[in-house]
């Protein structure tokens, strides 16, 4: 990729980031932590600049730091969550981001400034795209009255009446992991945990064609799913009791059920995918309906393996980049869409919504693939191979296009409920 194309992609991402920050009606809401265990939203803005400066200026070009204290304050390892307060004003942080970006662009446009190995530019770009989604679910935690809805026209999305049920995925081997190679040895870009690609043998299984909907999940709630000890693992029951969980995050008392959305409160959409549920809740629901969560390998095979061509697809529909006709992503609708609304995005086995709409929990712990090697730093993946984090696949309504690749592995702790995450079920 040439220098000017990289510059344009970096510019576009930054414009998107600033637009998300403008959703907050007051800077005070950016400066305080949205909840226990989270950093203020404003911290993430400075972190984006410090991360870009470190990789593209200090490491790649051996330049001195513009503001050395920013490399401490906005480093997640040097400054723990509970100390990430008393931050500079937004205007000062934005000025720092502008100065860092000016140096990056100057380096790319200098004689012999072509990036050559552009891995680190893509690392910085995808890092910002991921933080955009983090910012969005942190903003979701704010009351709707404390946010400004973007003045953009929202296209209408309607349910397609796609039948649910399950698809059969024949047994056999497939290639799991990233297409291509990782690090300085090639492109397309991928994180270290997405490889190496490796062959996996699976027995035949069945997978839900669609994600679990709010209407389906409401049956679990109304029939006592949160009170039925037999549906929960020991860890799940202890988590539920300790946190007094009795319904999805943002749902109000019901029925009838209502939910807090990004910019409003209203009735829960029956055909929308359930979201705001932890891995424990997804596991308990799966037992309630006599099914289970799919493994990561099962999800990836159903979502990406072209059995006829014996090849792995970059996205469920093929190798073409995502667009508005194939999935709900990139914040186009500012929320989830009815399940099955994008039949053009079907996987080879006929599963829908395997890119965008909501992330999907899998049964699998986040762990290294055979032959894994940390690159270019262990803090992205290696330190999270702790047995508690679980893999999520597919992306959400806010996930940016490149991150919808079927090899991408999101990961959260089993009790995490704030991400735009739902699930679908599997059976043997």
Backbone torsions as a table, in degrees:
resi	resn	phi	psi	omega
1	UNK	NA	132.9	-177.4
2	UNK	-75.5	167.4	-176.3
3	UNK	-61.2	-44.8	-176.1
4	UNK	-66.9	-35.6	177.6
5	UNK	-67.3	-40.0	176.7
6	UNK	-62.5	-44.2	179.5
7	UNK	-58.9	-43.0	-179.1
8	UNK	-66.5	-39.5	179.6
9	UNK	-68.3	-38.4	176.0
10	UNK	-65.6	-40.6	179.2
11	UNK	-63.8	-44.2	-178.8
12	UNK	-62.6	-42.6	178.9
13	UNK	-63.0	-42.0	-179.5
14	UNK	-65.8	-39.2	176.5
15	UNK	-60.1	-41.4	177.7
16	UNK	-64.3	-40.4	179.6
17	UNK	-61.7	-49.1	179.9
18	UNK	-60.4	-37.2	179.8
19	UNK	-63.2	-38.2	178.6
20	UNK	-65.9	-42.1	178.3
21	UNK	-61.6	-29.9	179.9
22	UNK	-70.9	-10.4	175.2
23	UNK	-64.6	-31.3	-179.8
24	UNK	-73.3	131.5	-176.1
25	UNK	-75.2	-25.2	-177.0
26	UNK	-139.6	144.1	179.9
27	UNK	-64.9	-27.0	178.8
28	UNK	-56.4	-35.0	179.6
29	UNK	-69.7	-23.8	177.3
30	UNK	-80.1	-22.5	-172.8
31	UNK	-91.1	-19.4	-179.7
32	UNK	-101.1	154.8	179.0
33	UNK	-70.9	132.3	-178.5
34	UNK	-70.9	-14.9	179.6
35	UNK	-177.2	167.5	178.8
36	UNK	-58.3	135.5	177.0
37	UNK	86.3	3.0	-179.6
38	UNK	-117.7	148.7	172.9
39	UNK	-83.9	156.3	174.6
40	UNK	-59.2	149.7	-180.0
41	UNK	-58.6	-35.4	-177.6
42	UNK	-64.7	-29.2	178.0
43	UNK	-58.6	-39.7	-177.4
44	UNK	-62.7	-33.0	179.5
45	UNK	-64.9	-48.0	177.4
46	UNK	-64.7	-35.2	178.8
47	UNK	-61.5	-38.0	178.7
48	UNK	-60.0	-43.3	179.3
49	UNK	-68.2	-41.7	-179.3
50	UNK	-65.4	-38.6	178.0
51	UNK	-64.8	-45.1	179.0
52	UNK	-63.4	-43.6	-179.5
53	UNK	-63.4	-42.8	-177.7
54	UNK	-61.3	-50.2	-172.5
55	UNK	-79.3	-40.6	-171.8
56	UNK	-95.1	-21.0	179.7
57	UNK	-112.9	-52.3	-175.2
58	UNK	-74.9	-45.9	-178.1
59	UNK	-82.8	-48.7	-173.7
60	UNK	-74.4	-34.6	-174.6
61	UNK	-118.3	5.0	176.5
62	UNK	54.8	39.3	177.4
63	UNK	-91.8	156.9	175.6
64	UNK	-75.6	153.0	179.8
65	UNK	-68.0	138.7	176.3
66	UNK	-65.1	-47.7	179.0
67	UNK	-132.2	92.6	-175.4
68	UNK	-53.7	-33.1	-179.2
69	UNK	-66.9	-26.3	177.3
70	UNK	-66.9	-30.2	178.2
71	UNK	-71.2	-12.3	176.0
72	UNK	-99.9	-53.2	-175.6
73	UNK	-59.6	-38.5	-174.6
74	UNK	-103.7	20.7	173.1
75	UNK	-99.8	122.3	-174.8
76	UNK	-68.0	-17.7	179.6
77	UNK	-88.8	-43.2	-178.0
78	UNK	-75.6	-26.8	-179.3
79	UNK	-123.2	101.2	-179.0
80	UNK	-61.8	164.6	-177.4
81	UNK	-54.1	-46.7	-173.9
82	UNK	-69.2	-11.4	178.6
83	UNK	-106.3	5.9	-174.2
84	UNK	-89.0	52.6	179.1
85	UNK	-127.6	-171.9	-176.5
86	UNK	52.5	51.5	-174.8
87	UNK	-87.4	157.3	176.4
88	UNK	-63.3	163.7	176.5
89	UNK	-61.8	154.2	179.2
90	UNK	-56.5	-40.7	-177.9
91	UNK	-61.7	-39.1	179.0
92	UNK	-67.1	-41.8	179.1
93	UNK	-64.3	-41.6	179.4
94	UNK	-65.1	-35.3	176.3
95	UNK	-63.7	-41.3	176.8
96	UNK	-61.6	-45.0	177.8
97	UNK	-59.2	-40.0	-179.6
98	UNK	-65.5	-39.9	-179.7
99	UNK	-68.6	-40.8	176.5
100	UNK	-61.7	-47.6	-177.9
101	UNK	-63.1	-37.5	178.8
102	UNK	-60.7	-39.9	178.5
103	UNK	-69.0	-38.8	178.2
104	UNK	-61.9	-45.7	-179.3
105	UNK	-65.6	-42.0	179.2
106	UNK	-60.4	-40.1	178.4
107	UNK	-65.5	-38.8	179.8
108	UNK	-69.5	-31.4	-176.9
109	UNK	-92.6	-3.9	178.6
110	UNK	-69.4	158.1	174.4
111	UNK	-52.9	134.0	-176.6
112	UNK	61.5	27.9	-177.9
113	UNK	-90.7	3.6	177.2
114	UNK	-55.7	139.5	-172.4
115	UNK	-66.1	-22.6	-176.0
116	UNK	60.5	-109.7	173.0
117	UNK	-72.9	107.4	-173.8
118	UNK	-97.6	17.9	-177.6
119	UNK	-55.0	-45.8	-173.9
120	UNK	-71.1	-27.1	174.2
121	UNK	-68.4	-40.3	176.8
122	UNK	-70.5	-32.3	175.0
123	UNK	-60.0	-47.6	179.2
124	UNK	-64.1	-41.9	-179.6
125	UNK	-63.7	-50.4	-177.7
126	UNK	-68.6	-31.5	174.2
127	UNK	-58.7	-44.0	179.2
128	UNK	-67.9	-39.9	178.4
129	UNK	-61.6	-39.4	178.1
130	UNK	-66.4	-40.9	179.4
131	UNK	-66.8	-27.4	175.6
132	UNK	-59.3	-41.1	179.0
133	UNK	-70.8	-39.1	175.3
134	UNK	-58.0	-46.5	178.5
135	UNK	-58.1	-38.1	-176.6
136	UNK	-68.1	-44.2	179.6
137	UNK	-74.0	-22.9	171.2
138	UNK	-70.0	-38.6	176.0
139	UNK	-66.9	-32.0	176.8
140	UNK	-58.1	-28.5	-178.8
141	UNK	-71.1	-20.1	178.5
142	UNK	-77.4	148.6	174.8
143	UNK	-57.6	141.1	179.7
144	UNK	-54.5	-32.4	-178.0
145	UNK	-66.8	-15.7	-178.1
146	UNK	-98.1	16.4	179.9
147	UNK	-131.5	157.9	177.1
148	UNK	-110.6	122.5	178.4
149	UNK	-71.7	131.6	178.2
150	UNK	-58.6	140.8	-179.0
151	UNK	-86.0	67.2	178.2
152	UNK	-128.6	148.8	178.5
153	UNK	-75.6	128.6	179.4
154	UNK	-95.0	120.4	175.3
155	UNK	-64.2	151.9	-179.0
156	UNK	-86.8	137.6	176.6
157	UNK	-122.7	127.8	-179.1
158	UNK	-116.6	151.8	174.2
159	UNK	-65.9	142.6	-176.9
160	UNK	-96.8	-1.2	-177.0
161	UNK	67.4	26.1	178.4
162	UNK	-67.2	130.2	179.1
163	UNK	-64.7	148.7	178.7
164	UNK	-83.9	-118.9	-179.7
165	UNK	75.3	-164.6	-176.5
166	UNK	-127.5	151.5	174.2
167	UNK	-103.7	149.6	177.1
168	UNK	-95.2	129.9	176.8
169	UNK	-113.4	111.9	-176.5
170	UNK	-61.4	152.9	176.2
171	UNK	-69.8	164.6	-180.0
172	UNK	137.8	-176.2	-176.6
173	UNK	-96.9	157.4	172.7
174	UNK	-154.1	167.2	-179.9
175	UNK	-95.7	121.4	-179.8
176	UNK	-105.2	141.5	178.0
177	UNK	112.1	-175.8	-171.1
178	UNK	-68.8	147.4	170.2
179	UNK	-82.9	129.6	-178.7
180	UNK	95.0	-155.1	-175.8
181	UNK	-130.1	168.8	-171.7
182	UNK	-113.9	150.0	172.4
183	UNK	85.3	-148.2	-173.1
184	UNK	-77.2	5.5	-174.3
185	UNK	-99.9	2.0	178.4
186	UNK	168.5	-177.9	179.9
187	UNK	-142.5	147.6	19.6
188	UNK	-76.8	158.8	-177.8
189	UNK	-63.5	144.9	172.2
190	UNK	-155.6	154.2	174.5
191	UNK	-80.5	160.9	-175.3
192	UNK	-58.9	-35.0	-175.4
193	UNK	-73.9	-7.8	179.4
194	UNK	-81.7	-4.6	-178.8
195	UNK	-141.7	-178.7	-0.6
196	UNK	-72.0	156.2	173.5
197	UNK	-63.5	143.8	-176.3
198	UNK	-153.7	154.4	-177.8
199	UNK	-85.8	135.0	179.8
200	UNK	-126.2	135.0	177.9
201	UNK	-102.3	127.9	180.0
202	UNK	-127.6	143.8	170.5
203	UNK	-76.5	168.2	178.0
204	UNK	-60.2	143.2	176.4
205	UNK	-150.0	170.4	175.3
206	UNK	-121.3	147.1	-177.6
207	UNK	-136.4	140.5	177.0
208	UNK	-55.6	136.2	176.9
209	UNK	-66.0	-33.0	-174.7
210	UNK	-126.5	157.4	172.2
211	UNK	-66.3	158.1	176.3
212	UNK	-64.9	133.7	-176.9
213	UNK	-93.7	168.2	174.4
214	UNK	-59.2	-41.7	-178.8
215	UNK	-63.0	-41.8	179.1
216	UNK	-66.8	-41.4	-178.5
217	UNK	-69.7	-32.1	178.5
218	UNK	-60.3	-32.9	177.1
219	UNK	-62.2	-42.8	177.2
220	UNK	-59.0	-44.2	-179.4
221	UNK	-65.9	-48.8	-173.3
222	UNK	-70.1	-23.3	178.8
223	UNK	-96.2	18.9	172.0
224	UNK	83.9	23.3	-178.8
225	UNK	-58.3	-33.4	-179.5
226	UNK	-80.3	-7.3	178.6
227	UNK	-107.6	-6.3	-175.2
228	UNK	-92.5	100.4	-176.2
229	UNK	-58.9	-30.3	-175.8
230	UNK	-65.5	-19.3	-177.5
231	UNK	-85.3	-11.2	-169.7
232	UNK	-113.4	144.9	170.1
233	UNK	-70.3	167.4	178.5
234	UNK	-60.6	-45.0	178.6
235	UNK	-64.6	-41.0	-178.6
236	UNK	-64.8	-43.3	179.9
237	UNK	-64.9	-42.5	178.7
238	UNK	-62.5	-42.1	177.8
239	UNK	-62.6	-45.3	-178.1
240	UNK	-62.6	-44.1	-178.8
241	UNK	-67.6	-44.0	-178.3
242	UNK	-62.9	-38.3	-176.5
243	UNK	-96.9	2.2	177.6
244	UNK	52.7	50.5	-178.3
245	UNK	-89.6	130.2	-179.0
246	UNK	-139.1	3.5	-179.7
247	UNK	-170.6	167.2	178.9
248	UNK	-59.5	152.6	177.3
249	UNK	-57.2	136.7	179.4
250	UNK	79.8	-9.5	172.4
251	UNK	-74.6	143.3	174.3
252	UNK	-91.2	176.0	174.5
253	UNK	-60.0	143.6	-179.6
254	UNK	-163.7	-167.4	-4.4
255	UNK	-76.5	162.4	-3.4
256	UNK	-70.1	146.2	-175.1
257	UNK	-87.5	138.5	171.3
258	UNK	-125.8	162.6	-178.2
259	UNK	-144.2	151.6	171.1
260	UNK	-83.8	120.0	174.2
261	UNK	-97.7	-171.9	-175.8
262	UNK	-64.3	-45.5	-174.0
263	UNK	-121.1	8.6	-177.8
264	UNK	-162.3	169.7	169.7
265	UNK	-118.0	144.2	-179.6
266	UNK	-173.5	-179.5	179.3
267	UNK	-59.7	144.9	177.1
268	UNK	-67.6	129.4	178.8
269	UNK	-72.9	118.2	-174.5
270	UNK	-59.4	-39.7	-175.0
271	UNK	-91.2	1.4	176.9
272	UNK	-81.2	151.3	177.2
273	UNK	-68.0	139.7	175.6
274	UNK	-64.6	142.0	179.3
275	UNK	-144.0	170.8	-176.4
276	UNK	73.9	30.6	177.0
277	UNK	-118.1	144.1	178.7
278	UNK	-80.6	173.2	174.9
279	UNK	-63.0	-38.3	178.9
280	UNK	-60.2	-42.7	-179.8
281	UNK	-67.6	-40.7	178.2
282	UNK	-62.4	-40.1	179.0
283	UNK	-65.1	-43.2	-179.2
284	UNK	-65.7	-41.9	177.7
285	UNK	-61.3	-42.6	-178.9
286	UNK	-58.4	-41.7	176.5
287	UNK	-65.7	-37.1	-179.2
288	UNK	-58.4	-37.1	-178.8
289	UNK	-98.1	11.5	177.4
290	UNK	74.1	27.6	-179.7
291	UNK	-127.4	-160.9	179.2
292	UNK	-151.6	170.3	172.9
293	UNK	-77.6	144.4	175.8
294	UNK	-71.7	151.3	169.8
295	UNK	-72.0	163.7	176.6
296	UNK	-58.8	-41.4	-179.2
297	UNK	-63.7	-41.7	178.8
298	UNK	-63.4	-44.9	179.7
299	UNK	-59.3	-46.0	-175.2
300	UNK	-68.5	-37.1	177.6
301	UNK	-65.7	-47.3	-179.3
302	UNK	-64.3	-28.6	-175.7
303	UNK	-93.9	-12.3	-169.3
304	UNK	-145.8	-7.1	-173.0
305	UNK	-95.3	118.5	175.3
306	UNK	-89.1	96.4	-175.4
307	UNK	-64.9	-36.4	-178.6
308	UNK	-65.0	-42.0	-178.6
309	UNK	-92.4	-2.7	-177.9
310	UNK	49.6	52.3	179.6
311	UNK	-147.0	155.8	179.8
312	UNK	-91.3	133.2	179.0
313	UNK	-93.1	143.5	178.9
314	UNK	-71.0	-35.3	175.5
315	UNK	-128.9	164.0	-175.5
316	UNK	-55.4	-32.8	-176.9
317	UNK	-91.3	-12.4	-177.1
318	UNK	148.5	-150.2	-175.7
319	UNK	-103.6	-6.0	177.6
320	UNK	-69.1	143.8	179.7
321	UNK	-62.5	152.2	-179.9
322	UNK	-59.3	149.6	174.2
323	UNK	-143.8	174.9	-173.3
324	UNK	-66.1	-17.3	-179.9
325	UNK	-88.2	-8.5	-174.4
326	UNK	-111.4	-22.3	-176.2
327	UNK	-165.4	165.1	174.9
328	UNK	-98.3	103.1	-177.8
329	UNK	-149.6	-179.3	174.2
330	UNK	59.6	21.8	177.0
331	UNK	67.8	21.8	-175.9
332	UNK	-62.2	-35.3	-173.2
333	UNK	-113.6	3.0	178.4
334	UNK	55.9	28.1	177.9
335	UNK	168.6	174.1	179.8
336	UNK	-68.6	160.6	179.3
337	UNK	-117.6	161.9	178.0
338	UNK	-53.4	140.8	-178.7
339	UNK	-63.7	143.0	177.7
340	UNK	77.6	13.6	-175.9
341	UNK	-77.2	-7.4	-176.2
342	UNK	-127.8	73.5	-177.2
343	UNK	-62.1	-23.9	177.8
344	UNK	-67.9	-13.8	-179.9
345	UNK	-95.7	14.4	-176.3
346	UNK	-63.1	147.1	175.0
347	UNK	-79.5	169.6	-179.8
348	UNK	-56.2	-28.4	-179.5
349	UNK	-93.4	2.4	175.2
350	UNK	93.7	11.8	175.6
351	UNK	-80.7	142.5	-179.1
352	UNK	-113.0	159.9	178.2
353	UNK	63.5	31.0	177.0
354	UNK	-89.1	4.3	169.1
355	UNK	-137.8	124.6	-179.8
356	UNK	81.1	-174.3	-178.9
357	UNK	72.5	-79.6	173.0
358	UNK	-141.2	145.4	169.5
359	UNK	-60.2	154.5	-177.8
360	UNK	-125.7	122.8	176.3
361	UNK	-63.9	142.5	169.3
362	UNK	-117.7	167.8	179.8
363	UNK	-74.0	-12.9	-166.9
364	UNK	-87.2	137.0	171.8
365	UNK	-68.9	146.2	175.7
366	UNK	-71.8	112.0	-173.1
367	UNK	-145.0	160.5	-178.7
368	UNK	-73.4	146.0	170.7
369	UNK	-74.3	159.4	176.5
370	UNK	-56.7	128.9	-179.9
371	UNK	85.7	10.3	-179.3
372	UNK	-57.7	140.8	171.9
373	UNK	-137.4	126.8	-179.5
374	UNK	-62.7	133.8	179.5
375	UNK	-159.1	133.6	-7.5
376	UNK	-91.9	3.2	178.3
377	UNK	-152.3	144.2	-172.6
378	UNK	-71.7	-19.9	-173.4
379	UNK	-70.6	-17.1	179.2
380	UNK	-72.6	-43.8	-174.3
381	UNK	-121.9	-52.8	-162.7
382	UNK	-58.8	-38.9	-175.7
383	UNK	-73.7	-9.9	-178.5
384	UNK	-99.2	4.3	174.2
385	UNK	-80.4	66.8	-169.1
386	UNK	-112.1	1.4	179.3
387	UNK	88.1	-16.6	179.9
388	UNK	-97.2	-36.3	179.6
389	UNK	-68.8	140.2	177.1
390	UNK	-117.7	151.6	-177.5
391	UNK	-81.9	136.4	170.8
392	UNK	-117.6	144.4	-176.4
393	UNK	-126.3	156.2	164.3
394	UNK	103.8	-34.6	-178.6
395	UNK	94.2	167.2	-178.7
396	UNK	-123.7	-175.6	178.9
397	UNK	-65.2	-15.9	179.8
398	UNK	-105.7	-8.3	-178.0
399	UNK	-67.6	135.3	179.4
400	UNK	-78.2	152.7	-171.4
401	UNK	-46.8	-51.7	-176.9
402	UNK	-59.7	-29.6	-177.2
403	UNK	-80.6	-3.4	177.4
404	UNK	-81.9	0.1	-180.0
405	UNK	-57.3	143.6	-173.1
406	UNK	-68.7	-17.6	178.4
407	UNK	-84.1	-12.7	-175.3
408	UNK	-67.0	137.1	-177.6
409	UNK	-120.5	104.6	170.3
410	UNK	-83.1	159.9	-178.6
411	UNK	-154.9	134.3	176.3
412	UNK	-139.6	160.4	173.7
413	UNK	-66.1	154.8	-172.8
414	UNK	-60.8	-28.5	-178.0
415	UNK	-93.2	7.1	-175.9
416	UNK	-78.5	132.1	-174.6
417	UNK	-124.7	-3.9	-170.2
418	UNK	-86.8	-18.6	179.3
419	UNK	-71.2	163.1	177.1
420	UNK	-81.8	73.5	-170.1
421	UNK	-124.6	135.4	172.5
422	UNK	-131.6	-144.8	-178.1
423	UNK	-173.3	167.7	166.9
424	UNK	-132.9	164.3	-173.2
425	UNK	-109.5	163.1	179.5
426	UNK	-134.7	164.0	169.9
427	UNK	-140.8	159.7	175.0
428	UNK	-67.7	NA	NA
